[in-house]
C-alpha cells in the first residue's frame, strides 16, 4: 500500500499505515524506553463484602 508519511509527508510503500522507517527510528530514539516490572498488591476483598450463604451452609 502506498501512502504519505503522516510525520514527514514523504511517499511510503508499506503494509500498514503509520510513520515511515526513518521517522519510526527517530521517534524510538527520542521516546524509546526499556520495559519495567510493575508489582501489584494481592487482592483483598473489601470489608463490606459478605461470603455467599450457600457456600457457608453446613450439610
PDB file of N, H, CA, C and O in Angstrom:
ATOM      1  N   UNK A   1       0.853  -1.166   0.000  1.00  0.00           N
ATOM      2  CA  UNK A   1       0.000   0.000   0.000  1.00  0.00           C
ATOM      3  C   UNK A   1       0.904   1.236   0.000  1.00  0.00           C
ATOM      4  O   UNK A   1       1.883   1.298   0.744  1.00  0.00           O
ATOM      5  N   UNK A   2       0.576   2.190  -0.817  1.00  0.00           N
ATOM      6  H   UNK A   2      -0.219   2.140  -1.422  1.00  0.00           H
ATOM      7  CA  UNK A   2       1.368   3.412  -0.902  1.00  0.00           C
ATOM      8  C   UNK A   2       0.593   4.559  -0.263  1.00  0.00           C
ATOM      9  O   UNK A   2      -0.591   4.750  -0.541  1.00  0.00           O
ATOM     10  N   UNK A   3       1.266   5.317   0.590  1.00  0.00           N
ATOM     11  H   UNK A   3       2.228   5.162   0.816  1.00  0.00           H
ATOM     12  CA  UNK A   3       0.652   6.452   1.277  1.00  0.00           C
ATOM     13  C   UNK A   3       1.729   7.454   1.633  1.00  0.00           C
ATOM     14  O   UNK A   3       2.916   7.191   1.440  1.00  0.00           O
ATOM     15  N   UNK A   4       1.320   8.610   2.158  1.00  0.00           N
ATOM     16  H   UNK A   4       0.356   8.824   2.315  1.00  0.00           H
ATOM     17  CA  UNK A   4       2.300   9.605   2.599  1.00  0.00           C
ATOM     18  C   UNK A   4       2.495   9.471   4.101  1.00  0.00           C
ATOM     19  O   UNK A   4       1.541   9.251   4.847  1.00  0.00           O
ATOM     20  N   UNK A   5       3.722   9.604   4.528  1.00  0.00           N
ATOM     21  H   UNK A   5       4.498   9.782   3.922  1.00  0.00           H
ATOM     22  CA  UNK A   5       4.056   9.520   5.950  1.00  0.00           C
ATOM     23  C   UNK A   5       3.350  10.666   6.680  1.00  0.00           C
ATOM     24  O   UNK A   5       3.472  11.819   6.266  1.00  0.00           O
ATOM     25  N   UNK A   6       2.617  10.375   7.755  1.00  0.00           N
ATOM     26  H   UNK A   6       2.518   9.439   8.092  1.00  0.00           H
ATOM     27  CA  UNK A   6       1.904  11.436   8.475  1.00  0.00           C
ATOM     28  C   UNK A   6       2.840  12.395   9.206  1.00  0.00           C
ATOM     29  O   UNK A   6       2.410  13.458   9.655  1.00  0.00           O
ATOM     30  N   UNK A   7       4.105  12.030   9.328  1.00  0.00           N
ATOM     31  H   UNK A   7       4.454  11.167   8.964  1.00  0.00           H
ATOM     32  CA  UNK A   7       5.044  12.864  10.075  1.00  0.00           C
ATOM     33  C   UNK A   7       5.901  13.736   9.161  1.00  0.00           C
ATOM     34  O   UNK A   7       6.051  14.931   9.414  1.00  0.00           O
ATOM     35  N   UNK A   8       6.466  13.152   8.100  1.00  0.00           N
ATOM     36  H   UNK A   8       6.344  12.181   7.894  1.00  0.00           H
ATOM     37  CA  UNK A   8       7.369  13.915   7.231  1.00  0.00           C
ATOM     38  C   UNK A   8       6.796  14.159   5.835  1.00  0.00           C
ATOM     39  O   UNK A   8       7.424  14.844   5.028  1.00  0.00           O
ATOM     40  N   UNK A   9       5.629  13.619   5.539  1.00  0.00           N
ATOM     41  H   UNK A   9       5.118  13.063   6.195  1.00  0.00           H
ATOM     42  CA  UNK A   9       4.906  13.807   4.272  1.00  0.00           C
ATOM     43  C   UNK A   9       5.641  13.242   3.058  1.00  0.00           C
ATOM     44  O   UNK A   9       5.422  13.716   1.943  1.00  0.00           O
ATOM     45  N   UNK A  10       6.512  12.237   3.243  1.00  0.00           N
ATOM     46  H   UNK A  10       6.690  11.852   4.148  1.00  0.00           H
ATOM     47  CA  UNK A  10       7.156  11.556   2.120  1.00  0.00           C
ATOM     48  C   UNK A  10       6.295  10.373   1.699  1.00  0.00           C
ATOM     49  O   UNK A  10       5.563   9.815   2.517  1.00  0.00           O
ATOM     50  N   UNK A  11       6.377   9.989   0.433  1.00  0.00           N
ATOM     51  H   UNK A  11       6.971  10.442  -0.231  1.00  0.00           H
ATOM     52  CA  UNK A  11       5.642   8.834  -0.066  1.00  0.00           C
ATOM     53  C   UNK A  11       6.307   7.558   0.449  1.00  0.00           C
ATOM     54  O   UNK A  11       7.526   7.404   0.372  1.00  0.00           O
ATOM     55  N   UNK A  12       5.482   6.642   0.978  1.00  0.00           N
ATOM     56  H   UNK A  12       4.491   6.767   1.041  1.00  0.00           H
ATOM     57  CA  UNK A  12       5.987   5.420   1.615  1.00  0.00           C
ATOM     58  C   UNK A  12       5.243   4.220   1.047  1.00  0.00           C
ATOM     59  O   UNK A  12       4.044   4.298   0.776  1.00  0.00           O
ATOM     60  N   UNK A  13       5.945   3.123   0.869  1.00  0.00           N
ATOM     61  H   UNK A  13       6.919   3.060   1.089  1.00  0.00           H
ATOM     62  CA  UNK A  13       5.353   1.850   0.472  1.00  0.00           C
ATOM     63  C   UNK A  13       5.468   0.918   1.673  1.00  0.00           C
ATOM     64  O   UNK A  13       6.570   0.508   2.037  1.00  0.00           O
ATOM     65  N   UNK A  14       4.329   0.580   2.296  1.00  0.00           N
ATOM     66  H   UNK A  14       3.433   0.913   2.001  1.00  0.00           H
ATOM     67  CA  UNK A  14       4.342  -0.270   3.494  1.00  0.00           C
ATOM     68  C   UNK A  14       3.030  -1.037   3.591  1.00  0.00           C
ATOM     69  O   UNK A  14       2.056  -0.711   2.912  1.00  0.00           O
ATOM     70  N   UNK A  15       3.015  -2.053   4.438  1.00  0.00           N
ATOM     71  H   UNK A  15       3.806  -2.318   4.990  1.00  0.00           H
ATOM     72  CA  UNK A  15       1.818  -2.868   4.629  1.00  0.00           C
ATOM     73  C   UNK A  15       0.788  -2.118   5.469  1.00  0.00           C
ATOM     74  O   UNK A  15      -0.402  -2.143   5.152  1.00  0.00           O
ATOM     75  N   UNK A  16       1.231  -1.450   6.542  1.00  0.00           N
ATOM     76  H   UNK A  16       2.197  -1.430   6.800  1.00  0.00           H
ATOM     77  CA  UNK A  16       0.334  -0.743   7.453  1.00  0.00           C
ATOM     78  C   UNK A  16       0.589   0.754   7.411  1.00  0.00           C
ATOM     79  O   UNK A  16       1.712   1.195   7.168  1.00  0.00           O
ATOM     80  N   UNK A  17      -0.465   1.536   7.651  1.00  0.00           N
ATOM     81  H   UNK A  17      -1.377   1.177   7.849  1.00  0.00           H
ATOM     82  CA  UNK A  17      -0.349   2.993   7.684  1.00  0.00           C
ATOM     83  C   UNK A  17       0.367   3.417   8.958  1.00  0.00           C
ATOM     84  O   UNK A  17       0.108   2.870  10.030  1.00  0.00           O
ATOM     85  N   UNK A  18       1.261   4.386   8.848  1.00  0.00           N
ATOM     86  H   UNK A  18       1.472   4.831   7.977  1.00  0.00           H
ATOM     87  CA  UNK A  18       1.972   4.914  10.004  1.00  0.00           C
ATOM     88  C   UNK A  18       3.217   5.647   9.560  1.00  0.00           C
ATOM     89  O   UNK A  18       3.425   5.853   8.365  1.00  0.00           O
ATOM     90  N   UNK A  19       4.050   6.043  10.509  1.00  0.00           N
ATOM     91  H   UNK A  19       3.882   5.875  11.481  1.00  0.00           H
ATOM     92  CA  UNK A  19       5.286   6.754  10.169  1.00  0.00           C
ATOM     93  C   UNK A  19       6.211   5.873   9.327  1.00  0.00           C
ATOM     94  O   UNK A  19       6.183   4.647   9.437  1.00  0.00           O
ATOM     95  N   UNK A  20       7.028   6.509   8.489  1.00  0.00           N
ATOM     96  H   UNK A  20       7.050   7.505   8.400  1.00  0.00           H
ATOM     97  CA  UNK A  20       7.996   5.770   7.679  1.00  0.00           C
ATOM     98  C   UNK A  20       9.103   5.220   8.583  1.00  0.00           C
ATOM     99  O   UNK A  20       9.163   5.537   9.771  1.00  0.00           O
ATOM    100  N   UNK A  21       9.966   4.401   8.010  1.00  0.00           N
ATOM    101  H   UNK A  21       9.918   4.144   7.045  1.00  0.00           H
ATOM    102  CA  UNK A  21      11.023   3.742   8.784  1.00  0.00           C
ATOM    103  C   UNK A  21      11.946   4.758   9.445  1.00  0.00           C
ATOM    104  O   UNK A  21      12.288   4.607  10.618  1.00  0.00           O
ATOM    105  N   UNK A  22      12.354   5.787   8.713  1.00  0.00           N
ATOM    106  H   UNK A  22      12.076   5.909   7.760  1.00  0.00           H
ATOM    107  CA  UNK A  22      13.272   6.773   9.296  1.00  0.00           C
ATOM    108  C   UNK A  22      12.595   7.554  10.425  1.00  0.00           C
ATOM    109  O   UNK A  22      13.228   7.834  11.443  1.00  0.00           O
ATOM    110  N   UNK A  23      11.324   7.906  10.258  1.00  0.00           N
ATOM    111  H   UNK A  23      10.810   7.678   9.431  1.00  0.00           H
ATOM    112  CA  UNK A  23      10.599   8.609  11.331  1.00  0.00           C
ATOM    113  C   UNK A  23      10.419   7.695  12.540  1.00  0.00           C
ATOM    114  O   UNK A  23      10.534   8.139  13.683  1.00  0.00           O
ATOM    115  N   UNK A  24      10.136   6.418  12.284  1.00  0.00           N
ATOM    116  H   UNK A  24      10.043   6.058  11.356  1.00  0.00           H
ATOM    117  CA  UNK A  24       9.953   5.462  13.369  1.00  0.00           C
ATOM    118  C   UNK A  24      11.229   5.304  14.185  1.00  0.00           C
ATOM    119  O   UNK A  24      11.180   5.250  15.414  1.00  0.00           O
ATOM    120  N   UNK A  25      12.374   5.230  13.503  1.00  0.00           N
ATOM    121  H   UNK A  25      12.414   5.274  12.505  1.00  0.00           H
ATOM    122  CA  UNK A  25      13.662   5.128  14.205  1.00  0.00           C
ATOM    123  C   UNK A  25      13.947   6.384  15.018  1.00  0.00           C
ATOM    124  O   UNK A  25      14.439   6.306  16.143  1.00  0.00           O
ATOM    125  N   UNK A  26      13.633   7.545  14.439  1.00  0.00           N
ATOM    126  H   UNK A  26      13.233   7.608  13.525  1.00  0.00           H
ATOM    127  CA  UNK A  26      13.850   8.806  15.149  1.00  0.00           C
ATOM    128  C   UNK A  26      12.961   8.899  16.393  1.00  0.00           C
ATOM    129  O   UNK A  26      13.416   9.332  17.452  1.00  0.00           O
ATOM    130  N   UNK A  27      11.699   8.494  16.265  1.00  0.00           N
ATOM    131  H   UNK A  27      11.329   8.142  15.405  1.00  0.00           H
ATOM    132  CA  UNK A  27      10.786   8.512  17.413  1.00  0.00           C
ATOM    133  C   UNK A  27      11.227   7.520  18.486  1.00  0.00           C
ATOM    134  O   UNK A  27      11.124   7.802  19.680  1.00  0.00           O
ATOM    135  N   UNK A  28      11.717   6.361  18.056  1.00  0.00           N
ATOM    136  H   UNK A  28      11.800   6.131  17.087  1.00  0.00           H
ATOM    137  CA  UNK A  28      12.194   5.365  19.010  1.00  0.00           C
ATOM    138  C   UNK A  28      13.414   5.873  19.764  1.00  0.00           C
ATOM    139  O   UNK A  28      13.555   5.607  20.957  1.00  0.00           O
ATOM    140  N   UNK A  29      14.295   6.597  19.087  1.00  0.00           N
ATOM    141  H   UNK A  29      14.180   6.812  18.117  1.00  0.00           H
ATOM    142  CA  UNK A  29      15.465   7.178  19.755  1.00  0.00           C
ATOM    143  C   UNK A  29      15.048   8.254  20.754  1.00  0.00           C
ATOM    144  O   UNK A  29      15.633   8.364  21.832  1.00  0.00           O
ATOM    145  N   UNK A  30      14.043   9.044  20.399  1.00  0.00           N
ATOM    146  H   UNK A  30      13.568   8.955  19.524  1.00  0.00           H
ATOM    147  CA  UNK A  30      13.588  10.127  21.283  1.00  0.00           C
ATOM    148  C   UNK A  30      12.804   9.616  22.491  1.00  0.00           C
ATOM    149  O   UNK A  30      13.031  10.056  23.618  1.00  0.00           O
ATOM    150  N   UNK A  31      11.874   8.677  22.246  1.00  0.00           N
ATOM    151  H   UNK A  31      11.690   8.319  21.331  1.00  0.00           H
ATOM    152  CA  UNK A  31      10.932   8.284  23.292  1.00  0.00           C
ATOM    153  C   UNK A  31      11.044   6.833  23.728  1.00  0.00           C
ATOM    154  O   UNK A  31      10.293   6.409  24.606  1.00  0.00           O
ATOM    155  N   UNK A  32      11.952   6.056  23.151  1.00  0.00           N
ATOM    156  H   UNK A  32      12.562   6.401  22.437  1.00  0.00           H
ATOM    157  CA  UNK A  32      12.075   4.645  23.489  1.00  0.00           C
ATOM    158  C   UNK A  32      12.548   4.451  24.922  1.00  0.00           C
ATOM    159  O   UNK A  32      13.428   5.166  25.401  1.00  0.00           O
ATOM    160  N   UNK A  33      11.953   3.478  25.598  1.00  0.00           N
ATOM    161  H   UNK A  33      11.238   2.897  25.209  1.00  0.00           H
ATOM    162  CA  UNK A  33      12.326   3.170  26.981  1.00  0.00           C
ATOM    163  C   UNK A  33      12.428   1.664  27.144  1.00  0.00           C
ATOM    164  O   UNK A  33      11.843   0.899  26.378  1.00  0.00           O
ATOM    165  N   UNK A  34      13.168   1.260  28.135  1.00  0.00           N
ATOM    166  H   UNK A  34      13.643   1.882  28.758  1.00  0.00           H
ATOM    167  CA  UNK A  34      13.252  -0.153  28.474  1.00  0.00           C
ATOM    168  C   UNK A  34      11.988  -0.558  29.223  1.00  0.00           C
ATOM    169  O   UNK A  34      11.364   0.264  29.894  1.00  0.00           O
ATOM    170  N   UNK A  35      11.620  -1.815  29.105  1.00  0.00           N
ATOM    171  H   UNK A  35      12.127  -2.483  28.559  1.00  0.00           H
ATOM    172  CA  UNK A  35      10.466  -2.326  29.836  1.00  0.00           C
ATOM    173  C   UNK A  35      10.762  -2.380  31.323  1.00  0.00           C
ATOM    174  O   UNK A  35      11.921  -2.465  31.730  1.00  0.00           O
ATOM    175  N   UNK A  36       9.725  -2.331  32.123  1.00  0.00           N
ATOM    176  H   UNK A  36       8.784  -2.262  31.792  1.00  0.00           H
ATOM    177  CA  UNK A  36       9.913  -2.394  33.573  1.00  0.00           C
ATOM    178  C   UNK A  36       8.872  -3.321  34.181  1.00  0.00           C
ATOM    179  O   UNK A  36       7.803  -3.532  33.607  1.00  0.00           O
ATOM    180  N   UNK A  37       9.186  -3.865  35.331  1.00  0.00           N
ATOM    181  H   UNK A  37      10.054  -3.694  35.798  1.00  0.00           H
ATOM    182  CA  UNK A  37       8.297  -4.777  36.031  1.00  0.00           C
ATOM    183  C   UNK A  37       7.493  -3.979  37.047  1.00  0.00           C
ATOM    184  O   UNK A  37       8.053  -3.232  37.849  1.00  0.00           O
ATOM    185  N   UNK A  38       6.192  -4.141  37.006  1.00  0.00           N
ATOM    186  H   UNK A  38       5.737  -4.747  36.354  1.00  0.00           H
ATOM    187  CA  UNK A  38       5.313  -3.453  37.945  1.00  0.00           C
ATOM    188  C   UNK A  38       4.752  -4.485  38.908  1.00  0.00           C
ATOM    189  O   UNK A  38       4.159  -5.477  38.485  1.00  0.00           O
ATOM    190  N   UNK A  39       4.938  -4.252  40.201  1.00  0.00           N
ATOM    191  H   UNK A  39       5.419  -3.446  40.544  1.00  0.00           H
ATOM    192  CA  UNK A  39       4.425  -5.176  41.203  1.00  0.00           C
ATOM    193  C   UNK A  39       3.042  -4.722  41.648  1.00  0.00           C
ATOM    194  O   UNK A  39       2.825  -3.554  41.970  1.00  0.00           O
ATOM    195  N   UNK A  40       2.116  -5.666  41.658  1.00  0.00           N
ATOM    196  H   UNK A  40       2.292  -6.615  41.396  1.00  0.00           H
ATOM    197  CA  UNK A  40       0.740  -5.378  42.044  1.00  0.00           C
ATOM    198  C   UNK A  40       0.455  -6.086  43.363  1.00  0.00           C
ATOM    199  O   UNK A  40       0.822  -7.246  43.545  1.00  0.00           O
ATOM    200  N   UNK A  41      -0.201  -5.383  44.277  1.00  0.00           N
ATOM    201  H   UNK A  41      -0.500  -4.440  44.129  1.00  0.00           H
ATOM    202  CA  UNK A  41      -0.533  -5.962  45.581  1.00  0.00           C
ATOM    203  C   UNK A  41      -1.569  -7.068  45.408  1.00  0.00           C
ATOM    204  O   UNK A  41      -2.368  -7.035  44.473  1.00  0.00           O
ATOM    205  N   UNK A  42      -1.554  -8.052  46.316  1.00  0.00           N
ATOM    206  H   UNK A  42      -0.904  -8.079  47.077  1.00  0.00           H
ATOM    207  CA  UNK A  42      -2.536  -9.126  46.284  1.00  0.00           C
ATOM    208  C   UNK A  42      -3.932  -8.567  46.512  1.00  0.00           C
ATOM    209  O   UNK A  42      -4.112  -7.579  47.224  1.00  0.00           O
ATOM    210  N   UNK A  43      -4.919  -9.218  45.893  1.00  0.00           N
ATOM    211  H   UNK A  43      -4.772 -10.020  45.315  1.00  0.00           H
ATOM    212  CA  UNK A  43      -6.303  -8.779  46.031  1.00  0.00           C
ATOM    213  C   UNK A  43      -6.818  -9.113  47.424  1.00  0.00           C
ATOM    214  O   UNK A  43      -6.704 -10.249  47.882  1.00  0.00           O
ATOM    215  N   UNK A  44      -7.381  -8.123  48.085  1.00  0.00           N
ATOM    216  H   UNK A  44      -7.473  -7.199  47.713  1.00  0.00           H
ATOM    217  CA  UNK A  44      -8.039  -8.331  49.373  1.00  0.00           C
ATOM    218  C   UNK A  44      -9.440  -7.759  49.260  1.00  0.00           C
ATOM    219  O   UNK A  44      -9.597  -6.571  48.979  1.00  0.00           O
ATOM    220  N   UNK A  45     -10.474  -8.587  49.475  1.00  0.00           N
ATOM    221  H   UNK A  45     -10.347  -9.552  49.703  1.00  0.00           H
ATOM    222  CA  UNK A  45     -11.840  -8.084  49.327  1.00  0.00           C
ATOM    223  C   UNK A  45     -12.158  -7.007  50.359  1.00  0.00           C
ATOM    224  O   UNK A  45     -11.596  -6.987  51.454  1.00  0.00           O
ATOM    225  N   UNK A  46     -13.061  -6.122  49.990  1.00  0.00           N
ATOM    226  H   UNK A  46     -13.517  -6.138  49.100  1.00  0.00           H
ATOM    227  CA  UNK A  46     -13.457  -5.059  50.901  1.00  0.00           C
ATOM    228  C   UNK A  46     -14.206  -5.659  52.092  1.00  0.00           C
ATOM    229  O   UNK A  46     -14.778  -6.744  51.987  1.00  0.00           O
ATOM    230  N   UNK A  47     -14.201  -4.964  53.202  1.00  0.00           N
ATOM    231  H   UNK A  47     -13.736  -4.082  53.287  1.00  0.00           H
ATOM    232  CA  UNK A  47     -14.827  -5.476  54.422  1.00  0.00           C
ATOM    233  C   UNK A  47     -16.347  -5.577  54.294  1.00  0.00           C
ATOM    234  O   UNK A  47     -16.964  -6.371  55.003  1.00  0.00           O
ATOM    235  N   UNK A  48     -16.963  -4.793  53.409  1.00  0.00           N
ATOM    236  H   UNK A  48     -16.461  -4.148  52.833  1.00  0.00           H
ATOM    237  CA  UNK A  48     -18.413  -4.846  53.295  1.00  0.00           C
ATOM    238  C   UNK A  48     -18.890  -5.993  52.402  1.00  0.00           C
ATOM    239  O   UNK A  48     -20.094  -6.141  52.194  1.00  0.00           O
ATOM    240  N   UNK A  49     -17.973  -6.806  51.871  1.00  0.00           N
ATOM    241  H   UNK A  49     -16.995  -6.685  52.041  1.00  0.00           H
ATOM    242  CA  UNK A  49     -18.351  -7.954  51.059  1.00  0.00           C
ATOM    243  C   UNK A  49     -18.566  -9.138  51.984  1.00  0.00           C
ATOM    244  O   UNK A  49     -17.692  -9.483  52.779  1.00  0.00           O
ATOM    245  N   UNK A  50     -19.747  -9.765  51.876  1.00  0.00           N
ATOM    246  H   UNK A  50     -20.457  -9.484  51.230  1.00  0.00           H
ATOM    247  CA  UNK A  50     -20.060 -10.916  52.731  1.00  0.00           C
ATOM    248  C   UNK A  50     -19.956 -12.196  51.910  1.00  0.00           C
ATOM    249  O   UNK A  50     -20.229 -12.178  50.710  1.00  0.00           O
ATOM    250  N   UNK A  51     -19.569 -13.302  52.532  1.00  0.00           N
ATOM    251  H   UNK A  51     -19.348 -13.317  53.507  1.00  0.00           H
ATOM    252  CA  UNK A  51     -19.483 -14.574  51.816  1.00  0.00           C
ATOM    253  C   UNK A  51     -20.872 -15.045  51.384  1.00  0.00           C
ATOM    254  O   UNK A  51     -21.881 -14.649  51.967  1.00  0.00           O
ATOM    255  N   UNK A  52     -20.909 -15.875  50.379  1.00  0.00           N
ATOM    256  H   UNK A  52     -20.090 -16.197  49.905  1.00  0.00           H
ATOM    257  CA  UNK A  52     -22.154 -16.436  49.876  1.00  0.00           C
ATOM    258  C   UNK A  52     -22.738 -17.372  50.929  1.00  0.00           C
ATOM    259  O   UNK A  52     -22.033 -18.241  51.444  1.00  0.00           O
ATOM    260  N   UNK A  53     -24.011 -17.205  51.251  1.00  0.00           N
ATOM    261  H   UNK A  53     -24.584 -16.500  50.833  1.00  0.00           H
ATOM    262  CA  UNK A  53     -24.664 -18.014  52.288  1.00  0.00           C
ATOM    263  C   UNK A  53     -24.710 -19.483  51.890  1.00  0.00           C
ATOM    264  O   UNK A  53     -24.580 -20.344  52.760  1.00  0.00           O
ATOM    265  N   UNK A  54     -24.888 -19.801  50.624  1.00  0.00           N
ATOM    266  H   UNK A  54     -24.994 -19.101  49.918  1.00  0.00           H
ATOM    267  CA  UNK A  54     -24.942 -21.188  50.172  1.00  0.00           C
ATOM    268  C   UNK A  54     -23.575 -21.847  50.348  1.00  0.00           C
ATOM    269  O   UNK A  54     -23.507 -23.025  50.696  1.00  0.00           O
ATOM    270  N   UNK A  55     -22.500 -21.121  50.118  1.00  0.00           N
ATOM    271  H   UNK A  55     -22.555 -20.163  49.834  1.00  0.00           H
ATOM    272  CA  UNK A  55     -21.163 -21.682  50.249  1.00  0.00           C
ATOM    273  C   UNK A  55     -20.832 -21.987  51.705  1.00  0.00           C
ATOM    274  O   UNK A  55     -20.040 -22.890  51.976  1.00  0.00           O
ATOM    275  N   UNK A  56     -21.418 -21.256  52.644  1.00  0.00           N
ATOM    276  H   UNK A  56     -22.061 -20.522  52.424  1.00  0.00           H
ATOM    277  CA  UNK A  56     -21.146 -21.470  54.066  1.00  0.00           C
ATOM    278  C   UNK A  56     -22.088 -22.476  54.709  1.00  0.00           C
ATOM    279  O   UNK A  56     -21.880 -22.848  55.865  1.00  0.00           O
ATOM    280  N   UNK A  57     -23.114 -22.927  54.001  1.00  0.00           N
ATOM    281  H   UNK A  57     -23.282 -22.625  53.062  1.00  0.00           H
ATOM    282  CA  UNK A  57     -24.122 -23.832  54.558  1.00  0.00           C
ATOM    283  C   UNK A  57     -23.496 -25.185  54.892  1.00  0.00           C
ATOM    284  O   UNK A  57     -22.819 -25.779  54.053  1.00  0.00           O
ATOM    285  N   UNK A  58     -23.722 -25.677  56.127  1.00  0.00           N
ATOM    286  H   UNK A  58     -24.272 -25.194  56.808  1.00  0.00           H
ATOM    287  CA  UNK A  58     -23.233 -26.991  56.545  1.00  0.00           C
ATOM    288  C   UNK A  58     -24.262 -28.042  56.170  1.00  0.00           C
ATOM    289  O   UNK A  58     -25.464 -27.846  56.353  1.00  0.00           O
ATOM    290  N   UNK A  59     -23.774 -29.176  55.636  1.00  0.00           N
ATOM    291  H   UNK A  59     -22.798 -29.336  55.487  1.00  0.00           H
ATOM    292  CA  UNK A  59     -24.698 -30.271  55.273  1.00  0.00           C
ATOM    293  C   UNK A  59     -24.825 -31.250  56.389  1.00  0.00           C
ATOM    294  O   UNK A  59     -25.556 -32.234  56.268  1.00  0.00           O
TER     295      UNK A  59
END
